[in-house]
Amino acid sequence: MREQAGLNSKRYQVPSPRSSMRNPPRMTDIAARAGVSRMAVSAVLMGTGSGRIGVSAVTADRIRQIAQELGYRPNAAAQQLAGKRSGVIAVIAHDWKNFLAQRALAWLHEAAEGHGFRILATRAPDSLGPIEQLLRDVQAGWIDGIVYLAHENESQWKPAAELLKQTSAAVTVVGDLRIPGMTSIISDVTSGARASISHLKDRGRKNPILITEEIESSSIQARIAAYCSAAAEHGMQFNRDRVLRETEGWFVTKPEYFARFERLAQSIKDDLRADSVLCDTDFTAVGLLRAFRRLGIRVPEDISVIGWGDLQFAAVFDPCITTVSHQLPELLTVAVEQLDQQIETDAAPGTIELLETQLVVRETS
């Protein structure tokens, strides 16, 4: 028998939505109570009239007080028609399943709130349609500006940038997108790459190797160049022959790929005689760390491992992963500041800022 918990002791009547709703206060209601025209109320609350409607300070204060008493809320569409900011900025990513994109979105929310913005997230995986729609939304005043995450989908960079250049309220972040007329806040991968080589040198390592799933992107090419340059300065054995393209399409979460990682790990140790591994991502680092453990190869005693991205799991994996951070909080704060300045002053775009990546030393090196 179900316990009634006293529900039969008193009848509750739920008011219907129709009976509980009241008409929201309008500008005409405020005007009637204040004894002024609706245009005067609009001039005070919406900033309309371009200064042609004179309202004394005393009357303006009374209008604001009445509006507060009545619970008046300005209509967003009316604010945009009056030239006010919507308070919304859109952020575009290739795919929100990407862990770096998710972390960037989290930090972007925090940076945007500090400037009075809210975030609208959208994705443009295979076409430029979503970007075109956002540009129409900017023109209509529904959003104030656009942040484009440029660390993925490089084939789309150039046409996307040509579209984004149609508005002065757009910035690209994270990826190395240097297109004239676009404001770009770039994560400088060379600083993190060079710091990784210097760190390995300090740990007595001489024979690093890089494992990557692709070598075409400008980001990985810049990292390879930085690894080679820093290794040459430190007398370490690293060049482009020590770059292995091996893990494309591998999933660290699927057991059917575990054996592949183990064969790769064994080859790194026995055939390549590597004493350290530079990984293209933290995911590659996890796959190799698990393989080394299964093979009885100790990390960092027998071999050091450095990831890339400083994703959340890097700090809690056992052992905790030494990796390179994009410094997303600082980078995205700069991006929002640049976008806010463009929106507020209609400043010409085209600024390029490089923010250093940073090596985060933990237990795997």
N, C-alpha and C positions, 0 to 999 in steps of 0.2 A: 504493500500500500504506500503510495506516494505521500509524503508529508506536505500538508498544505501551508505551513508556516504562517498561519493566521490570515491567509488571503481572503477567507470568507467573512472575516470580521468587519470588513469595510469595503464598500464598492468604490471603485475608481472610474471616473469617466474621463476618457482621453478626448481632449478637444479636437475637433476636426481642423485640418490645416487651414481650411477656408475661414473658420471662425476665429482662429488665433492670429491670422495675418492682419497687419495694418499697413496702410499705404505709407511708403517712406516719405519723409519730409522733402519738400521741393524748395527751390529758390523763391518761388512766389509766396510760400508760407513764411519764409524768413523775412521777405520784403514787407509783407502785410504787418507782421508783428513789429518790425523796426520802423515802419512808416516811411520807407524809401522805395525806389523803383527796383524792379528785378535786375536791370542793367547795373545798378549800383552794387547790388549783392554779388553779381557775377564779377564785377571789377575787383571787389575785395577778396572773394574766395577763389577766383579762377585766374585773376590777373588779366582779364580781357579789357578791351577798350583803349589799349595803347596809350593810357594816360590822359585820354580826352574826357573821362568821367571823373569829376572832382568829388571826393568823399573825405570829410574831415577825419582826423585821427580818432576823435571821440565816437563818431558814427561808425567808423570801421571796427573799433573795438566792440561796439554794441552788436554789430552784425555777426562778428565772430562768436560772441558770447551766446547769442540766440541760436546760431548754428550748432554750437556745442550742446546747448540745452535740448534742442530738438533731435540730436543725434544725426545731424546731416552728414552724409558722405558724398564727396564729389564723384560724379560719374567718370569712369576711366576714359571712355570714348570722348566725352566732352573735354577732358583735360588735354587729350592729344590734339583735338581740333583747335584748342587754344594755344598750341605750341608747347605744351608741357611734356616732360619726359615720362615715358611709360614705367620706368624703373625696372625694365626687363632686358637682360642681354641673353642672346642665344649662344650655345656652344655646340660645335659640330665635331663629331668623331666618325672615323671610318666604321668602328664597331665597338659598342659599349661592353662587350664581353671581355675585351682586352683589359688586363689587370691595371696596366699603367693608365689607361684612359679612365678607369673607374676611380683610381686614386687622384688623378688630376681633377676629376669632377668634384670629388669631396673637398679638395683644397680650394677649388674655384668658387664653390658655394661660400666658403668662409671669407675668401678675399672679396667677393662681390658684396656680401652683407656689410662689410666695413665701409663700402661706398654707397650704400643704400640701394643696391641692385638685388633683383631676384634672377634665378637662372632658369632658362628653358633649354633642355638638352634634346638634341636631334642627331640623327646619323645620316651619312651619305655614303653608303658602301659601294655602290656600283654606278651611280648616275649623279648628275649635277642638279637634278630636279629639286631636292630639298634645299640646296643653296639658293636656287632661283626663287623659291617660295619665301625664304627668309629675307631676301633682298626686297621682295614686294612688301613684306611685313615691316621692314625698316622704313620704306617710303610711305607706308600708310600710318606710321607712328605707333604700331603695335609693339614693336621692340626698338630698343635704342641702339644696339650694336651687336657685333658678332665676334666670337672667339673661335678660331679654327685650329683644332689639334692636328698638327702636321707631322706627327712622328710615324704615321702609317700611310700606305696607299700612295706612294710617290708618283705613280703614273697619273694620278688625278691632280697633282699639285698645280701644274701650269694652267690648265683650263679653270680650275677652281679659283686660282689667284686672279685670273683675268676677270672673272665674275665679281669677286670680292672687291676689286679695285673700283667698281662702280659706286661704292659708298666710301665715305671717309671714316666711317665708324666700324672698322674691322681690324683685328690683329690676328697674326698666326703665332702659335706657341709650340715649344718643345722641339719640333723638327727643324732642320736647317733649311728653311725656305727663304731664300734671298732673291726676291723678285722686285725690280724697281717699282716704286709706288705703293708697296705693301709694308706696313709696320710689322716687324717680326721680332719676337722675343725667343732667342735660340738657346737651347741647352748645349753648351760647348763640350762635346764629348772628348776633345783632346786632353783637357785637364785631368779628367778622371782616368783616361787611358795611361797617361804619363805617370800619374801617381801610383797606378797599379804596378807598373814596371819598377818604379823606384822602391816600392814596398817589398816586392819580391827580391830585389837585389839586397835590401837590408836584412831579409830573412835567409840570405845565403843561397838563393835559387839562381840557377844559371841557364836552365833549358826550358823556358815556358813554351806553351803551345796554345793556339786559339781554336776553339770549337765554335762553329757558327752554322746556322741553317741557310744563310744566304750571304752573298758577297757583293750584290749589285747596288745596294742602297748607298747613298752618300754618307749616311751616318756610320755604317760599318767600314766603309772605305777610309773615312777620316780616322776612325779608331785604329785600323791596321797601320796607317801611316804614322800615327802617334806612337803605337807600340814599337814599330821598327826604329823610329828615330830615337826614342828613349833607350831601347835596348842597345843600340849602337853606342850611345854615350856611356852606358854602364858596362860595356864589354860582354853583353849577354848574347847567347845564341838564339836570335829570333829574327826571322825575315818572312817574306811572303810564302816561302815553302813550308813554314811552320803553321800555316792557316789551313785547317781542315773543315771542309763543308760536309757535314755528316748528319745533321739532325732534322733536316727538313721533313715536316709532317709527322715527327715523332711525338707521342703523347706520354708525358711522365706519369699520368694517372692510370694508364691502361697496361695491365700485366703483359700483354703480348709484345710490348716494347722493352720490357725489362732485360731480356736476353740481348737485345741490340746494344743497350747501354753497357751491359757487362762486357760484350766483345770489344766495344770501343774503349772502355776503361782499361781492359787488359792490353790492348794494342798501344794505348798511350804510354803505359808503363813499360812494356817489354820491347815493343818494336821502335817506338819513337824516343824512348829513354827520357821522357819528359819528367821534370821534377815539380812542375806547376802547370795549372790549366787556367787559362782565361776563357770565360764563357760569354757567349753573346747575350744571354739572359739568365735571370735567376732560375728559370725553369730548367735550362740545360744543366746548371749547377746542381740542382736537386737530383736530376736523373743520374748524373755522374757520381755524386756523393753516395747515393743509395747503392750504385753498382760497386764502387770502391769498397764499401762496407761488406757487401756480400762476398767479395773476392778476398777479404782480409787485408786490404791495402789501407793503411792508416792515414787519416787526414787530421792535422797537417804534417804529421811526423814523416810519412813516406812521400807525400805529394800535397802541394797546396792548391786550393781552388778559390777563384775569385769570380763572383757572378756579376750581373749588371741589372740595374733598375731599382734596387732596394725595395722590392715588393714586400708586403706585410709579412708574409711567411718567412722571409729571409732571417728575421730577427728571432723566430721561434723554432725554426728547424734545428735538429740536433745532428751535428754541431751547427751553431749559428753561422750564417753565411757572410763572409767578407764580400762586399759588393760595392757598386758605385751608385750613388744617389744623384738624381736629376735636380735635387733641391727644389722640388715642386712648390712648396709654400712661398719661397722668395720669388721664384720665376713667375708664378701666376699672380702674385701681388703686383709685380711690375706690369704684367699684361693688363690687369684691370685698371691700374693707374693710367697707363697709356690710353686705353679705350675711353676712360672717363674724361681725360683731357681732350680727346678728339670730339667726344659728344658735346662737351661743355663749351669749347672754344672753336669748334669746327677747324681744328688744327690740321694742317696738311699731313697725310700719312707718309711713311717712308723711313721711319726710324728703325734701326737695327741694333739690338742689344744682345750681347752674348753673356750668359751667366754660367759660371764654372760648375761642372759636375764635381762631386766630392767622393773620395774613397772612404768607405765606412769599414773600419777594421774590426772583425769579430774573430771567430774561432777557427775558420777553415784555412787560415794562412798565417 
